[in-house]
Amino acid sequence: MGALKEKPEVKMKLTVVKGPHLGQVFQLNKEMITIGRSAENVVVLMNDPQISRTHAQVAVINNEVEVLNLSQKNALIVEGNSVQRWKLINNSSFTIGDSEIRVEYDLGRVISVPANQVANVIPMTTPRPPVPVKKKVSKPKPQQAVVPRSGPPMGGPGGQALQTRGPQAMGMPGQPQYGMQGFPQQNYNINPAYQQAPQQAQAKDESLMANPNFKFFLIAVILMGIAYSYFQTPDKKAQAKKIQSTLKYEDEINAKLVSKKEKELEEERDLLAKQKLSPQNFRVNESFLRGMRDFQLGNYTRAQEFFQVVLNLEPDHVLAKRHLYLAKVRFDELVQEKLLLGDSYYKKHNFRMCQSMYNQVMHMLEGKNNEQKYLLAQKKAKECSLADQGIR
């Protein structure tokens, strides 16, 4: 005959102590658990974008609990180090993505008993045999001998009264009793209750069973026990269902509902990643960087040109729109400032600097010959040139 073996029941509890799923608890009875964002995993952490679709695996191998890294892109962190495989002690933790998970487990015990010794197995707690309860039998008090007072006076020779109490009166063995007129009487058993005690106890038990009130009480106790066991059964079933429900995580239903939405978001992310690697996106980034460099150097004309190229390729570029507006404002301020300086030099009779300021304005507004500021600078430049020659 082979050995009687019982497979141990593995109990494992995973608690998220850090991350988007903080406080979530998974209680499982499996020897292998996969963790990731995808709904096919046993433990789904879909709110953590830094976790892979199938990121890690917790398994019982050779009666030890190990965690494995199943992701090729993201890391598995244990005690601050990136590992691929690690043996977990009870109540230890590991990190995947932004989530830190604590593991508590109970691997159970294996029982191996030979089949021929199953009958000799003694349970750890053997019930004690019931202790017989001794019934106390009350001893009846000895009855006193009653001597009738009618008839001749009691007494022995000499007219002395005989003792009616004491050992002789109680019927002690070996001593005669004296009755009326002092003659010895036969020794009768005055206390028959000692011989009738077992019979009275049996008669009392039979009378108790025959009592209708006792029967009613006994039936009521039996019915109450049956009702208690009947009403307790649904509670146990509900408790079992509740325990099974805790094995499922709270996000399971949500994962099924938003699985389509999650796929759409993932497709959008892939599309954005492809767009970032496209030649058009490379040109947008290059033009924006050149425009920012000219903007910081004060060359607002060239900065406007580069920012306009960015907007032509990507009209929704927010930073390009903002800096294009700032470059135009700074350019107008600079033109106005040079016009004021030219007028100041003209009043100070520094006609060469006056002409230089107006020529700079004309150069800045090159291609915009019809603008009012360009025409004003052209007119003032001629006045400064004539004044420098002594002609006003």
DRENDO-1510 file (C-alpha; in Angstrom, 1 decimal, always signed):
<recs>
REC; n; res; u; v; w
REC; 1; MET; +0.0; +0.0; +0.0 .
REC; 2; GLY; +1.3; +3.5; -0.8 .
REC; 3; ALA; +1.5; +6.5; +1.4 .
REC; 4; LEU; -1.5; +8.7; +2.1 .
REC; 5; LYS; -0.5; +12.2; +0.9 .
REC; 6; GLU; -2.3; +15.5; +1.3 .
REC; 7; LYS; -1.4; +18.4; -1.0 .
REC; 8; PRO; -0.7; +21.6; +1.0 .
REC; 9; GLU; -3.0; +24.5; +0.5 .
REC; 10; VAL; -1.0; +27.6; -0.6 .
REC; 11; LYS; -2.3; +30.9; +0.8 .
REC; 12; MET; -0.9; +34.1; -0.6 .
REC; 13; LYS; -1.7; +37.7; +0.1 .
REC; 14; LEU; -0.4; +40.6; -2.0 .
REC; 15; THR; -0.9; +44.2; -0.6 .
REC; 16; VAL; -0.1; +47.4; -2.7 .
REC; 17; VAL; +1.7; +49.7; -0.2 .
REC; 18; LYS; +2.7; +52.4; -2.7 .
REC; 19; GLY; +1.5; +53.6; -6.0 .
REC; 20; PRO; -1.8; +54.4; -7.8 .
REC; 21; HIS; -3.4; +51.2; -6.4 .
REC; 22; LEU; -2.4; +52.0; -2.8 .
REC; 23; GLY; -4.3; +49.9; -0.2 .
REC; 24; GLN; -5.5; +47.3; -2.7 .
REC; 25; VAL; -5.3; +43.7; -1.4 .
REC; 26; PHE; -5.3; +40.4; -3.4 .
REC; 27; GLN; -5.8; +37.1; -1.5 .
REC; 28; LEU; -5.1; +34.1; -3.6 .
REC; 29; ASN; -4.8; +30.3; -3.4 .
REC; 30; LYS; -2.5; +29.8; -6.4 .
REC; 31; GLU; +1.0; +28.6; -6.7 .
REC; 32; MET; +1.7; +30.9; -9.7 .
REC; 33; ILE; +0.5; +34.5; -10.1 .
REC; 34; THR; +1.2; +37.0; -13.0 .
REC; 35; ILE; +1.1; +40.7; -12.5 .
REC; 36; GLY; +0.6; +43.4; -15.1 .
REC; 37; ARG; -1.6; +46.0; -16.8 .
REC; 38; SER; -3.3; +43.5; -19.1 .
REC; 39; ALA; -6.7; +42.0; -18.1 .
REC; 40; GLU; -5.3; +38.4; -18.7 .
REC; 41; ASN; -3.1; +38.6; -15.6 .
REC; 42; VAL; -4.2; +37.3; -12.2 .
REC; 43; VAL; -3.3; +40.6; -10.6 .
REC; 44; VAL; -4.2; +43.6; -12.8 .
REC; 45; LEU; -2.7; +47.1; -12.0 .
REC; 46; MET; -4.0; +49.0; -14.9 .
REC; 47; ASN; -3.8; +52.5; -13.4 .
REC; 48; ASP; +0.0; +52.3; -13.2 .
REC; 49; PRO; +1.3; +53.3; -16.7 .
REC; 50; GLN; +4.9; +52.3; -15.8 .
REC; 51; ILE; +4.0; +48.6; -15.5 .
REC; 52; SER; +4.2; +46.4; -18.6 .
REC; 53; ARG; +1.3; +44.3; -19.9 .
REC; 54; THR; +2.7; +41.2; -18.2 .
REC; 55; HIS; +5.4; +42.5; -15.9 .
REC; 56; ALA; +6.2; +40.0; -13.1 .
REC; 57; GLN; +5.4; +36.5; -11.9 .
REC; 58; VAL; +5.2; +35.2; -8.3 .
REC; 59; ALA; +5.5; +31.4; -8.1 .
REC; 60; VAL; +6.1; +28.6; -5.5 .
REC; 61; ILE; +9.2; +26.7; -6.7 .
REC; 62; ASN; +10.8; +23.9; -4.5 .
REC; 63; ASN; +8.7; +25.0; -1.5 .
REC; 64; GLU; +10.1; +28.6; -1.9 .
REC; 65; VAL; +8.4; +31.7; -3.2 .
REC; 66; GLU; +10.2; +33.5; -6.1 .
REC; 67; VAL; +9.5; +36.6; -8.1 .
REC; 68; LEU; +10.5; +36.7; -11.8 .
REC; 69; ASN; +10.8; +39.6; -14.2 .
REC; 70; LEU; +8.8; +38.9; -17.4 .
REC; 71; SER; +9.2; +42.4; -18.9 .
REC; 72; GLN; +12.0; +43.1; -21.4 .
REC; 73; LYS; +11.6; +46.9; -21.1 .
REC; 74; ASN; +10.8; +47.7; -17.4 .
REC; 75; ALA; +12.7; +46.6; -14.3 .
REC; 76; LEU; +11.9; +44.6; -11.2 .
REC; 77; ILE; +13.3; +46.3; -8.1 .
REC; 78; VAL; +14.1; +44.4; -4.9 .
REC; 79; GLU; +15.9; +46.1; -2.0 .
REC; 80; GLY; +16.9; +48.9; -4.3 .
REC; 81; ASN; +18.5; +46.7; -6.9 .
REC; 82; SER; +17.2; +45.7; -10.4 .
REC; 83; VAL; +16.9; +41.9; -10.5 .
REC; 84; GLN; +15.5; +39.2; -12.9 .
REC; 85; ARG; +14.8; +36.6; -10.3 .
REC; 86; TRP; +14.7; +36.8; -6.5 .
REC; 87; LYS; +13.6; +34.5; -3.6 .
REC; 88; LEU; +11.1; +36.3; -1.4 .
REC; 89; ILE; +10.9; +35.8; +2.4 .
REC; 90; ASN; +7.6; +36.1; +4.1 .
REC; 91; ASN; +6.3; +39.7; +4.6 .
REC; 92; SER; +8.9; +41.1; +2.1 .
REC; 93; SER; +8.2; +43.5; -0.8 .
REC; 94; PHE; +9.2; +44.3; -4.4 .
REC; 95; THR; +8.6; +47.2; -6.8 .
REC; 96; ILE; +7.4; +47.3; -10.4 .
REC; 97; GLY; +6.7; +50.6; -12.1 .
REC; 98; ASP; +5.4; +53.0; -9.5 .
REC; 99; SER; +3.8; +50.3; -7.3 .
REC; 100; GLU; +5.4; +48.6; -4.3 .
REC; 101; ILE; +3.9; +45.2; -3.4 .
REC; 102; ARG; +4.2; +43.4; -0.1 .
REC; 103; VAL; +3.9; +39.5; -0.2 .
REC; 104; GLU; +2.6; +37.4; +2.7 .
REC; 105; TYR; +2.3; +33.7; +2.2 .
REC; 106; ASP; +1.5; +30.4; +4.0 .
REC; 107; LEU; +2.7; +27.3; +2.1 .
REC; 108; GLY; +1.0; +24.8; +4.5 .
REC; 109; ARG; +2.3; +21.4; +5.5 .
REC; 110; VAL; +2.4; +18.0; +3.8 .
REC; 111; ILE; +1.0; +15.0; +5.7 .
REC; 112; SER; +2.4; +11.6; +4.8 .
REC; 113; VAL; +1.1; +8.5; +6.7 .
REC; 114; PRO; +1.5; +4.8; +5.8 .
REC; 115; ALA; -1.8; +3.2; +4.9 .
REC; 116; ASN; -1.3; +0.3; +7.3 .
REC; 117; GLN; -0.9; +2.8; +10.2 .
REC; 118; VAL; -3.9; +4.9; +9.6 .
REC; 119; ALA; -5.9; +3.1; +12.2 .
REC; 120; ASN; -3.1; +3.6; +14.8 .
REC; 121; VAL; -3.0; +7.4; +14.3 .
REC; 122; ILE; -4.1; +9.1; +17.5 .
REC; 123; PRO; -5.6; +12.5; +17.2 .
REC; 124; MET; -3.8; +15.3; +19.0 .
REC; 125; THR; -6.7; +15.9; +21.4 .
REC; 126; THR; -8.5; +12.7; +22.6 .
REC; 127; PRO; -11.8; +13.2; +24.3 .
REC; 128; ARG; -11.8; +12.2; +27.9 .
REC; 129; PRO; -14.2; +9.5; +29.1 .
REC; 130; PRO; -17.3; +10.8; +30.9 .
REC; 131; VAL; -17.0; +10.8; +34.6 .
REC; 132; PRO; -19.9; +9.0; +36.2 .
REC; 133; VAL; -21.9; +11.2; +38.5 .
REC; 134; LYS; -22.8; +9.5; +41.7 .
REC; 135; LYS; -26.2; +10.2; +42.9 .
REC; 136; LYS; -26.5; +11.1; +46.6 .
REC; 137; VAL; -29.0; +9.0; +48.3 .
REC; 138; SER; -30.3; +10.6; +51.4 .
REC; 139; LYS; -30.3; +8.3; +54.3 .
REC; 140; PRO; -33.6; +8.3; +56.2 .
REC; 141; LYS; -33.4; +9.1; +59.8 .
REC; 142; PRO; -33.9; +6.1; +62.1 .
REC; 143; GLN; -37.4; +5.8; +63.4 .
REC; 144; GLN; -37.9; +5.7; +67.1 .
REC; 145; ALA; -39.8; +2.8; +68.6 .
REC; 146; VAL; -43.3; +3.9; +69.6 .
REC; 147; VAL; -44.7; +2.4; +72.8 .
REC; 148; PRO; -48.4; +2.6; +73.2 .
REC; 149; ARG; -49.4; +4.2; +76.4 .
REC; 150; SER; -52.7; +2.3; +76.8 .
REC; 151; GLY; -52.7; -0.8; +79.0 .
REC; 152; PRO; -50.7; -1.6; +82.2 .
REC; 153; PRO; -47.9; +0.6; +83.1 .
REC; 154; MET; -44.5; -0.2; +81.5 .
REC; 155; GLY; -41.8; -1.3; +83.8 .
REC; 156; GLY; -39.7; -4.2; +84.9 .
REC; 157; PRO; -39.5; -5.9; +88.2 .
REC; 158; GLY; -39.6; -3.4; +91.0 .
REC; 159; GLY; -41.9; -1.0; +89.2 .
REC; 160; GLN; -39.0; +0.8; +87.3 .
REC; 161; ALA; -39.7; +2.1; +83.8 .
REC; 162; LEU; -37.8; +0.6; +81.0 .
REC; 163; GLN; -35.8; +2.7; +78.5 .
REC; 164; THR; -37.6; +3.2; +75.2 .
REC; 165; ARG; -34.8; +5.1; +73.5 .
REC; 166; GLY; -31.2; +4.3; +72.9 .
REC; 167; PRO; -29.5; +1.3; +71.3 .
REC; 168; GLN; -32.2; -1.2; +72.5 .
REC; 169; ALA; -35.0; +0.9; +71.1 .
REC; 170; MET; -33.2; +1.4; +67.7 .
REC; 171; GLY; -32.9; -2.4; +67.1 .
REC; 172; MET; -29.1; -2.8; +67.4 .
REC; 173; PRO; -28.0; -6.3; +66.6 .
REC; 174; GLY; -27.0; -8.6; +69.5 .
REC; 175; GLN; -29.2; -6.9; +72.1 .
REC; 176; PRO; -32.8; -7.8; +72.8 .
REC; 177; GLN; -35.5; -5.2; +72.8 .
REC; 178; TYR; -38.2; -5.0; +75.4 .
REC; 179; GLY; -41.7; -4.2; +74.6 .
REC; 180; MET; -44.7; -4.1; +76.7 .
REC; 181; GLN; -44.5; -5.5; +80.2 .
REC; 182; GLY; -40.8; -6.2; +79.8 .
REC; 183; PHE; -41.0; -9.2; +77.5 .
REC; 184; PRO; -38.3; -9.5; +74.8 .
REC; 185; GLN; -39.6; -8.8; +71.2 .
REC; 186; GLN; -38.3; -10.0; +67.9 .
REC; 187; ASN; -35.7; -7.7; +66.1 .
REC; 188; TYR; -37.5; -6.1; +63.1 .
REC; 189; ASN; -35.8; -4.0; +60.4 .
REC; 190; ILE; -37.0; -0.5; +61.1 .
REC; 191; ASN; -35.1; +1.2; +58.2 .
REC; 192; PRO; -36.1; -0.5; +54.9 .
REC; 193; ALA; -35.3; +2.6; +52.8 .
REC; 194; TYR; -31.7; +1.4; +52.4 .
REC; 195; GLN; -32.9; -1.6; +50.5 .
REC; 196; GLN; -35.5; +0.3; +48.4 .
REC; 197; ALA; -33.2; +3.2; +47.3 .
REC; 198; PRO; -32.2; +1.7; +43.8 .
REC; 199; GLN; -35.8; +0.8; +43.1 .
REC; 200; GLN; -37.0; +4.3; +44.1 .
REC; 201; ALA; -34.3; +6.0; +41.8 .
REC; 202; GLN; -35.5; +3.8; +38.8 .
REC; 203; ALA; -39.1; +4.6; +39.6 .
REC; 204; LYS; -38.2; +8.3; +39.7 .
REC; 205; ASP; -36.5; +8.1; +36.2 .
REC; 206; GLU; -39.5; +6.4; +34.7 .
REC; 207; SER; -41.8; +8.9; +36.2 .
REC; 208; LEU; -39.6; +11.8; +34.7 .
REC; 209; MET; -39.9; +10.2; +31.2 .
REC; 210; ALA; -43.6; +9.8; +31.7 .
REC; 211; ASN; -44.0; +13.5; +32.6 .
REC; 212; PRO; -45.5; +15.3; +29.6 .
REC; 213; ASN; -43.8; +18.6; +30.5 .
REC; 214; PHE; -40.4; +17.0; +30.4 .
REC; 215; LYS; -41.2; +15.5; +27.0 .
REC; 216; PHE; -42.3; +18.8; +25.7 .
REC; 217; PHE; -39.1; +20.5; +26.9 .
REC; 218; LEU; -37.0; +17.8; +25.3 .
REC; 219; ILE; -38.8; +18.1; +21.9 .
REC; 220; ALA; -38.5; +21.9; +22.1 .
REC; 221; VAL; -34.7; +21.7; +22.6 .
REC; 222; ILE; -34.3; +19.3; +19.6 .
REC; 223; LEU; -36.4; +21.6; +17.4 .
REC; 224; MET; -34.3; +24.6; +18.4 .
REC; 225; GLY; -31.1; +22.7; +17.6 .
REC; 226; ILE; -32.4; +21.8; +14.1 .
REC; 227; ALA; -33.6; +25.3; +13.4 .
REC; 228; TYR; -30.2; +26.8; +14.5 .
REC; 229; SER; -28.3; +24.4; +12.2 .
REC; 230; TYR; -30.7; +25.2; +9.3 .
REC; 231; PHE; -30.4; +29.0; +9.6 .
REC; 232; GLN; -26.7; +28.8; +10.1 .
REC; 233; THR; -26.1; +27.0; +6.8 .
REC; 234; PRO; -26.9; +30.1; +4.5 .
REC; 235; ASP; -24.6; +32.2; +6.6 .
REC; 236; LYS; -21.8; +29.8; +6.1 .
REC; 237; LYS; -22.5; +29.7; +2.4 .
REC; 238; ALA; -22.6; +33.5; +2.2 .
REC; 239; GLN; -19.3; +33.6; +4.1 .
REC; 240; ALA; -17.8; +31.2; +1.7 .
REC; 241; LYS; -19.0; +33.3; -1.2 .
REC; 242; LYS; -17.6; +36.4; +0.4 .
REC; 243; ILE; -14.2; +34.7; +0.9 .
REC; 244; GLN; -14.2; +33.7; -2.8 .
REC; 245; SER; -15.2; +37.2; -3.8 .
REC; 246; THR; -12.1; +38.6; -2.0 .
REC; 247; LEU; -10.0; +36.5; -4.3 .
REC; 248; LYS; -11.1; +38.7; -7.2 .
REC; 249; TYR; -9.8; +42.3; -7.3 .
REC; 250; GLU; -12.0; +45.3; -7.4 .
REC; 251; ASP; -10.7; +46.5; -10.8 .
REC; 252; GLU; -11.8; +43.3; -12.6 .
REC; 253; ILE; -15.2; +44.6; -13.7 .
REC; 254; ASN; -13.7; +48.0; -14.5 .
REC; 255; ALA; -11.0; +46.3; -16.5 .
REC; 256; LYS; -13.5; +44.6; -18.7 .
REC; 257; LEU; -15.6; +47.8; -19.2 .
REC; 258; VAL; -12.7; +50.0; -20.1 .
REC; 259; SER; -10.6; +47.5; -22.0 .
REC; 260; LYS; -11.7; +49.0; -25.3 .
REC; 261; LYS; -10.8; +52.5; -24.1 .
REC; 262; GLU; -7.5; +51.3; -22.8 .
REC; 263; LYS; -6.7; +49.9; -26.3 .
REC; 264; GLU; -7.6; +53.2; -27.9 .
REC; 265; LEU; -5.4; +55.1; -25.6 .
REC; 266; GLU; -2.5; +52.7; -26.3 .
REC; 267; GLU; -3.0; +53.1; -30.0 .
REC; 268; GLU; -2.9; +56.9; -29.6 .
REC; 269; ARG; +0.4; +56.6; -27.6 .
REC; 270; ASP; +1.9; +54.4; -30.4 .
REC; 271; LEU; +0.8; +57.0; -33.0 .
REC; 272; LEU; +2.4; +59.8; -31.0 .
REC; 273; ALA; +5.6; +57.9; -30.7 .
REC; 274; LYS; +5.7; +57.3; -34.4 .
REC; 275; GLN; +5.1; +61.0; -35.1 .
REC; 276; LYS; +7.9; +62.0; -32.9 .
REC; 277; LEU; +10.3; +59.9; -35.0 .
REC; 278; SER; +9.0; +61.3; -38.3 .
REC; 279; PRO; +11.1; +63.7; -40.5 .
REC; 280; GLN; +8.5; +66.4; -40.2 .
REC; 281; ASN; +8.6; +66.3; -36.4 .
REC; 282; PHE; +12.4; +66.5; -36.6 .
REC; 283; ARG; +12.2; +69.6; -38.7 .
REC; 284; VAL; +9.7; +71.2; -36.4 .
REC; 285; ASN; +12.0; +70.7; -33.4 .
REC; 286; GLU; +15.0; +72.0; -35.3 .
REC; 287; SER; +13.2; +75.2; -36.4 .
REC; 288; PHE; +11.8; +75.9; -33.0 .
REC; 289; LEU; +15.3; +75.6; -31.4 .
REC; 290; ARG; +16.8; +78.0; -33.9 .
REC; 291; GLY; +13.9; +80.5; -33.4 .
REC; 292; MET; +14.5; +80.3; -29.6 .
REC; 293; ARG; +18.2; +80.9; -30.1 .
REC; 294; ASP; +17.6; +84.0; -32.2 .
REC; 295; PHE; +14.9; +85.2; -29.8 .
REC; 296; GLN; +17.4; +85.1; -26.9 .
REC; 297; LEU; +20.1; +86.9; -29.0 .
REC; 298; GLY; +17.7; +89.7; -29.8 .
REC; 299; ASN; +17.4; +88.9; -33.5 .
REC; 300; TYR; +13.6; +89.1; -33.5 .
REC; 301; THR; +13.3; +89.2; -37.3 .
REC; 302; ARG; +14.9; +85.8; -37.9 .
REC; 303; ALA; +13.1; +84.4; -34.8 .
REC; 304; GLN; +9.8; +85.3; -36.4 .
REC; 305; GLU; +10.8; +83.5; -39.5 .
REC; 306; PHE; +11.7; +80.2; -37.7 .
REC; 307; PHE; +8.5; +80.3; -35.5 .
REC; 308; GLN; +6.4; +80.8; -38.6 .
REC; 309; VAL; +8.0; +77.7; -40.2 .
REC; 310; VAL; +7.1; +75.7; -37.1 .
REC; 311; LEU; +3.5; +76.9; -37.3 .
REC; 312; ASN; +3.3; +76.0; -41.0 .
REC; 313; LEU; +4.3; +72.4; -40.2 .
REC; 314; GLU; +2.4; +72.1; -36.9 .
REC; 315; PRO; -0.4; +74.7; -36.5 .
REC; 316; ASP; -1.2; +73.6; -32.9 .
REC; 317; HIS; +2.3; +74.2; -31.6 .
REC; 318; VAL; +1.6; +76.3; -28.4 .
REC; 319; LEU; +5.2; +77.5; -27.7 .
REC; 320; ALA; +5.8; +78.6; -31.2 .
REC; 321; LYS; +2.6; +80.7; -31.2 .
REC; 322; ARG; +3.5; +82.3; -27.9 .
REC; 323; HIS; +7.1; +83.2; -28.9 .
REC; 324; LEU; +6.0; +84.4; -32.3 .
REC; 325; TYR; +3.8; +87.0; -30.6 .
REC; 326; LEU; +6.6; +88.0; -28.2 .
REC; 327; ALA; +9.1; +88.4; -31.0 .
REC; 328; LYS; +6.7; +90.7; -32.9 .
REC; 329; VAL; +6.1; +92.8; -29.7 .
REC; 330; ARG; +9.9; +93.0; -29.0 .
REC; 331; PHE; +10.6; +93.9; -32.7 .
REC; 332; ASP; +8.1; +96.8; -32.6 .
REC; 333; GLU; +9.5; +98.1; -29.3 .
REC; 334; LEU; +13.0; +98.0; -30.8 .
REC; 335; VAL; +11.9; +99.9; -33.9 .
REC; 336; GLN; +10.2; +102.6; -31.8 .
REC; 337; GLU; +13.2; +102.9; -29.6 .
REC; 338; LYS; +15.6; +103.5; -32.6 .
REC; 339; LEU; +13.2; +106.2; -34.0 .
REC; 340; LEU; +13.3; +108.0; -30.6 .
REC; 341; LEU; +17.1; +107.8; -30.5 .
REC; 342; GLY; +17.3; +109.2; -34.1 .
REC; 343; ASP; +15.2; +112.2; -33.1 .
REC; 344; SER; +17.3; +112.7; -30.0 .
REC; 345; TYR; +20.5; +112.7; -32.0 .
REC; 346; TYR; +19.0; +115.2; -34.4 .
REC; 347; LYS; +18.2; +117.6; -31.6 .
REC; 348; LYS; +21.7; +117.3; -30.3 .
REC; 349; HIS; +23.1; +118.1; -33.8 .
REC; 350; ASN; +24.7; +114.7; -34.0 .
REC; 351; PHE; +23.5; +114.2; -37.5 .
REC; 352; ARG; +25.7; +111.1; -38.4 .
REC; 353; MET; +24.3; +109.1; -35.5 .
REC; 354; CYS; +20.8; +110.4; -36.4 .
REC; 355; GLN; +21.2; +109.1; -39.9 .
REC; 356; SER; +22.6; +105.8; -38.6 .
REC; 357; MET; +19.6; +105.2; -36.4 .
REC; 358; TYR; +17.1; +105.8; -39.2 .
REC; 359; ASN; +19.0; +103.6; -41.6 .
REC; 360; GLN; +18.9; +100.8; -39.0 .
REC; 361; VAL; +15.1; +101.2; -38.9 .
REC; 362; MET; +14.9; +101.1; -42.6 .
REC; 363; HIS; +17.0; +97.9; -42.7 .
REC; 364; MET; +14.8; +96.3; -40.0 .
REC; 365; LEU; +11.7; +97.1; -42.0 .
REC; 366; GLU; +13.2; +95.9; -45.3 .
REC; 367; GLY; +10.4; +94.5; -47.5 .
REC; 368; LYS; +7.8; +96.7; -45.7 .
REC; 369; ASN; +8.3; +99.8; -47.7 .
REC; 370; ASN; +4.7; +100.9; -47.4 .
REC; 371; GLU; +4.6; +100.9; -43.7 .
REC; 372; GLN; +4.3; +104.3; -41.9 .
REC; 373; LYS; +7.4; +103.7; -39.8 .
REC; 374; TYR; +9.5; +102.9; -42.8 .
REC; 375; LEU; +8.4; +106.0; -44.7 .
REC; 376; LEU; +9.1; +108.1; -41.5 .
REC; 377; ALA; +12.6; +106.7; -41.1 .
REC; 378; GLN; +13.4; +107.3; -44.8 .
REC; 379; LYS; +12.3; +111.0; -44.5 .
REC; 380; LYS; +14.2; +111.6; -41.3 .
REC; 381; ALA; +17.4; +109.9; -42.7 .
REC; 382; LYS; +17.4; +112.4; -45.6 .
REC; 383; GLU; +16.9; +115.4; -43.2 .
REC; 384; CYS; +19.9; +114.2; -41.1 .
REC; 385; SER; +22.1; +113.7; -44.3 .
REC; 386; LEU; +21.3; +117.3; -45.5 .
REC; 387; ALA; +21.8; +118.7; -42.0 .
REC; 388; ASP; +25.2; +117.0; -41.8 .
REC; 389; GLN; +26.1; +118.8; -45.1 .
REC; 390; GLY; +25.0; +122.1; -43.6 .
REC; 391; ILE; +21.8; +122.3; -45.6 .
REC; 392; ARG; +18.5; +122.7; -43.7 .
</recs>
